[in-house]
């Protein structure tokens, strides 16, 4: 004789197994320790500083200390017209 199977329970068991499999995949993809995140952040910051340090600056470009700008970024009142 065949065993009697409750289809509702079988469906719920399958859904639970699918959710657990998805959670396992997500843990593998996104689950990183705090130290791993910090290490990756430090590596990214270091590479950004390296690249930024090797950019050529054109005369008159904002942020170039050898050429003063005629615009003041902190005290410019012409940009606050919307208030």
Phi, psi and omega in degrees: 000155180271150178283145178278131184238129176276112185295326179297314180293322179296318178297318179294320178297319179295319179297319178297318180295320178295317179297319180295321178295318178295319179296322179295318178295318179295322178297321180291322182281315190251346184278103177234149179284166180298321180295321178295318179296317181295318179299314179296321178296318179295319179296317180295317179296319180296317180291324176297316179296322179297312181293317181296329179287344182252010176283143173273138178252133179273150178299137180084002180281141178302138179093357178272111186289340183284335180242111179289143178273151177274352176258135175262125184282329185271329186251019182282112183270351182286343181273349183259037180287336185285354184263000000 
